[in-house]
Amino acid sequence: MVKIFVGVVTKSLTGQKVGFTVRLDEWLKRNERSQGWLARKVRVHASLVSRWLSGERFPTPDEQAAVALHTDGAVMAEDWTNDRS
């Protein structure tokens, strides 16, 4: 599979999201949690969570730590950092 970098999110040529966006998106679905729920926990606007998932924005270190906390470690700060490099 060939991958290209689009913003901070790696996408395949088929447009499939890979990396932290998939982990976070899958965690939210598996745990029946909304982007709004996570936004309230992390204390950001729901649109910011949406931008993380689309690759438009990158969470700050404090936001990364809060996501890790509220996903019970399923999405760790290292996941965000590794995808950015």
C-alpha positions, 0 to 999 in steps of 0.5 A: 500500500502506498501512503501519502502525508496529508496534514498531520494524518497519514492516508492511503491513496484510497483515502483510508485513515491510519494511525491515531485518527483510527485509534481514536475513532475506533475507541469512540465507536467501541465505547459508544462515546461521541466526539462531544463526550470526549470534548467535554472530558478534554475541555475543548470544543467538539469541533476541535475533536472533529478537526483532530479526527479529520487531520486538520488540527493536531492536539497540544501535549496537554490535550494528548495527555487528557485523551490518553487519560479519558480513553484509558490509555487506548490512545496514548500521547506517543500515538499522536507523536509517532504519526506526526513524524 
